[in-house]
Structures are given as structure tokens and as C-alpha cells.
Amino acid sequence: MRLRAAAIFAALMLVGLATANAGGLEQLKSFHASAKSGKLTFRQVVVGKGQQGARESTGTFAFQRPGKFRWTYARPYEQLIVGDGEKLWVYDRDLNQVIVRKLDLALGSTPAALLAGDSALEQNFDLVDAGKGEGLEYVEAKPKSSDTGFERVRIGFANNVPRTMELKDTFGNVTTLTFGSFERNSAPDAGQFTFVPPEGADVVGDAR
């Protein structure tokens, strides 16, 4: 799975509406309780450890609790990630490859659980307010499990909406997402949360 695809698990928890003037932690909890569905645009920048330059991509994201989401990378490479409530599908158009996993295993203690999972935030994460800066209220989430693939996620909120997210993975790579337009509790098209592997695609995992 490409690095930009792995970053999706972090990015999934960052969309919602929070309590005005509250700290980052309170806003995250308010979002988890109130945002049942939504859609947004994003810009993602990945800086690899020891690498020069950054990789940028853009796309859209839609979700519906619990466990349904659709994350689409449009540029510079087309990639689609779909959670249908039972399985997680990652489709790389360039490679014509599909990776499929059980959704509960894919979510687990990953940041995606804060958006698409259940309400047990403190069960899987150590969550703390992380101060203020540049007009944002921050919250930091660290996984309690040691096998999640990331060290921490730092989220910045402003005007009741998450604006930025920074993910540091266990390899030292840093992924930063900046969010654009956001529509909370929209009426999503249920069909966008289903996926059928294209004919001839190489499927890795149990698609049954």
C-alpha cells in the first residue's frame, strides 16, 4: 500500500463540527458525538524521513458512521479507498491492484476509529489537549496499541471545524493534511460506500 494510502487511516478522524471556543480534546469528542456523516476536500503533503522534497496529492472524502467511508485521491495519482461497513478496499488504478481487509482489523486502534468506529475514544487512545497556535486549538492522540503503524496524530481546530492534521508514523514519515470545504451530516449516496473489484484486477486478501 502506498504511503498516501496508509495516511488515510489517520485522516479519517478529522472531519466534523465541534464546540465553539472549546479546547481541541473537547472539540474532538463533540465531533465524534455529533458528526454522523459528511464530505470534504483535502490537500495532503507527505515528507519521508531522510528524503528531499515532499509528495503532494489532493482529493475528496465522504463518510457515514459507523464504518462507511470513501476516500478518493484525484491527483497526481488516482486511488480509491472504500469502507463498506464490513471490509476495507484499497484500489490502486495505476497498479490495477486491490487490497482488501476486514474492516474491524483495519480500524482497530487506528485514528480511523475516531471517525468511523464506535465511541470508545479513550479505550484505544491517549488523548490530551495540545495547546494553541496560529489560531488553532490542538488535540494529540497516541495509540495504546504498539502495532498500529503510527506514533501520534495532532489535530488543529478553528471556528468549530478541523483545519489541519499531522500524522507521524513509526518510520519517521510525516503526513500533513489541510482541509477545504466541509459539509456536515449531509445525505450521502449509499452506493458510494460499496466496491466491486474491476475485472482483471489483482486482489490481495479475502474479498468474499
matplotlib code that plots the C-alpha trace (Angstrom):
import matplotlib.pyplot as plt

x = [0.0, 1.5, 2.3, -0.5, -2.9, -1.7, -2.2, -5.9, -6.3, -5.2, -7.1, -10.5, -11.0, -10.6, -13.9, -16.7, -18.3, -17.0, -18.0, -17.1, -14.2, -13.5, -10.1, -9.0, -10.0, -13.5, -14.0, -12.9, -15.3, -18.1, -17.3, -17.4, -20.8, -22.4, -21.0, -22.8, -21.9, -20.1, -17.9, -14.9, -12.0, -8.3, -4.7, -2.1, 1.7, 4.0, 7.6, 9.5, 12.3, 15.6, 14.1, 14.3, 11.2, 7.6, 4.8, 1.5, -1.9, -5.5, -8.9, -12.2, -13.6, -17.1, -18.1, -21.1, -20.9, -20.2, -17.5, -18.6, -16.4, -15.0, -11.6, -10.6, -7.2, -7.6, -4.1, -1.4, -2.4, -5.8, -6.5, -9.7, -10.3, -13.7, -15.0, -18.4, -19.1, -17.5, -14.4, -11.8, -11.0, -7.9, -7.8, -4.7, -5.6, -2.0, -1.1, -4.6, -4.4, -7.0, -6.1, -9.0, -9.1, -11.8, -12.9, -12.6, -9.0, -8.3, -9.7, -8.8, -6.8, -6.1, -7.2, -10.0, -11.8, -12.3, -14.4, -15.8, -15.7, -17.5, -17.5, -14.7, -12.2, -10.2, -10.3, -7.8, -6.1, -4.4, -6.0, -4.7, -5.2, -2.0, -2.3, -2.9, -1.0, -1.7, -5.4, -5.9, -6.8, -4.9, -5.5, -3.0, -3.9, -1.4, -2.4, -2.4, -1.6, 2.0, 1.2, -0.8, 2.0, 1.9, 3.3, 0.9, -1.7, -2.0, -5.2, -5.9, -9.4, -10.6, -14.1, -15.7, -14.1, -10.9, -8.4, -5.2, -3.9, -0.3, 0.5, 3.9, 4.3, 6.7, 9.1, 9.5, 7.4, 5.2, 1.9, 0.1, -3.5, -5.2, -9.0, -11.0, -14.8, -16.8, -20.4, -21.6, -24.4, -25.2, -27.3, -24.7, -25.3, -25.2, -23.9, -20.6, -19.8, -19.7, -16.9, -16.6, -13.1, -12.6, -12.4, -8.8, -7.5, -5.1, -6.9, -4.8, -6.8, -10.2, -12.8, -15.6]
y = [0.0, 3.4, 5.8, 8.2, 5.3, 4.5, 8.1, 7.7, 5.9, 9.0, 11.4, 9.7, 11.0, 14.7, 15.7, 17.2, 20.1, 20.9, 23.2, 26.8, 28.1, 24.7, 23.0, 20.5, 17.5, 18.8, 19.6, 16.1, 14.5, 16.8, 15.9, 12.2, 12.5, 14.8, 14.2, 11.2, 11.8, 14.4, 15.1, 17.4, 18.2, 17.9, 18.6, 16.1, 16.6, 13.7, 14.2, 11.0, 10.5, 11.2, 12.2, 15.6, 17.2, 16.4, 14.5, 16.3, 15.0, 16.2, 14.6, 14.2, 12.3, 11.2, 9.1, 7.7, 6.2, 3.5, 2.2, 3.5, 5.9, 6.7, 8.4, 9.4, 10.6, 12.5, 14.0, 13.2, 9.5, 8.0, 5.9, 4.8, 3.6, 2.4, 1.1, -0.7, -1.4, -4.9, -4.7, -2.1, -1.8, 0.0, 0.2, 1.5, 2.2, 2.5, -0.9, -2.4, -3.8, -4.2, -4.7, -5.9, -6.5, -6.9, -3.5, -4.2, -5.2, -2.3, 0.2, -1.3, 1.3, 3.4, 7.0, 6.0, 4.6, 8.1, 8.8, 5.6, 3.4, 3.3, 5.9, 4.3, 7.0, 6.6, 2.8, 2.9, 6.2, 8.5, 11.9, 15.2, 18.9, 20.0, 23.8, 26.6, 28.0, 30.1, 30.4, 26.7, 24.5, 21.3, 17.8, 14.9, 11.2, 8.4, 4.8, 2.5, -0.5, -0.8, -2.3, 0.5, 1.8, 5.4, 7.2, 10.2, 12.3, 16.1, 17.8, 21.5, 23.0, 26.5, 28.0, 24.7, 22.8, 20.7, 22.6, 20.5, 17.1, 15.9, 12.2, 10.8, 7.1, 4.6, 5.0, 8.7, 9.9, 12.9, 13.4, 16.8, 17.3, 20.6, 20.6, 22.7, 22.7, 20.6, 19.6, 18.0, 15.5, 15.6, 12.9, 10.6, 8.3, 4.8, 3.4, 5.3, 3.0, -0.2, -1.5, -4.3, -5.1, -4.2, -7.2, -8.3, -6.5, -8.3, -8.8, -9.2, -10.5, -12.2, -10.5, -12.9]
z = [0.0, -1.0, 1.8, 0.7, 1.1, 4.6, 5.6, 5.1, 8.4, 10.1, 8.1, 8.5, 12.1, 11.3, 9.9, 11.9, 13.8, 17.4, 20.2, 19.7, 21.8, 23.3, 23.6, 21.0, 23.1, 23.8, 20.1, 19.0, 21.4, 20.3, 16.7, 17.4, 19.1, 16.5, 13.1, 11.7, 8.1, 6.0, 3.0, 2.4, 0.1, 1.2, 0.3, 1.6, 1.8, 2.8, 3.8, 4.0, 6.6, 5.1, 1.7, 0.0, -1.2, -0.5, -2.2, -2.7, -3.5, -3.5, -3.3, -1.6, 1.3, 2.4, 5.4, 7.3, 10.8, 11.7, 9.4, 6.0, 4.0, 0.6, 0.2, -3.3, -4.4, -7.7, -8.2, -9.1, -9.0, -8.9, -5.8, -4.1, -0.5, 0.5, 3.8, 3.3, 7.0, 6.8, 4.6, 3.7, 0.0, -1.4, -5.2, -7.0, -10.5, -11.8, -10.4, -11.1, -7.6, -4.9, -1.2, 1.0, 4.8, 7.4, 8.5, 12.2, 11.7, 9.5, 12.0, 15.4, 17.2, 14.2, 14.0, 11.6, 14.7, 15.9, 12.9, 11.5, 14.6, 17.9, 20.6, 22.8, 22.3, 25.5, 25.1, 22.2, 22.5, 25.0, 24.2, 25.5, 24.7, 22.9, 23.2, 20.8, 17.8, 14.7, 15.6, 16.1, 19.1, 19.1, 20.4, 20.3, 20.0, 20.7, 20.2, 23.2, 21.0, 19.8, 16.4, 14.7, 12.4, 13.8, 16.8, 17.1, 15.4, 16.1, 15.0, 14.8, 15.1, 14.3, 14.1, 15.1, 12.2, 12.0, 9.7, 9.8, 10.8, 11.2, 11.4, 12.3, 11.5, 13.0, 10.1, 10.8, 7.8, 8.4, 6.7, 6.8, 5.6, 5.1, 4.8, 2.4, 2.1, 4.5, 4.7, 7.9, 8.2, 4.5, 3.0, 1.4, -1.6, -0.1, -3.3, -2.9, 0.1, -1.9, -4.0, -6.7, -7.9, -11.6, -13.9, -14.2, -11.1, -8.8, -5.5, -2.3, 0.6, 1.1, -1.0, -0.1]

ax = plt.figure().add_subplot(projection="3d")
ax.plot(x, y, z, "-o")
ax.set_aspect("equal")
plt.show()
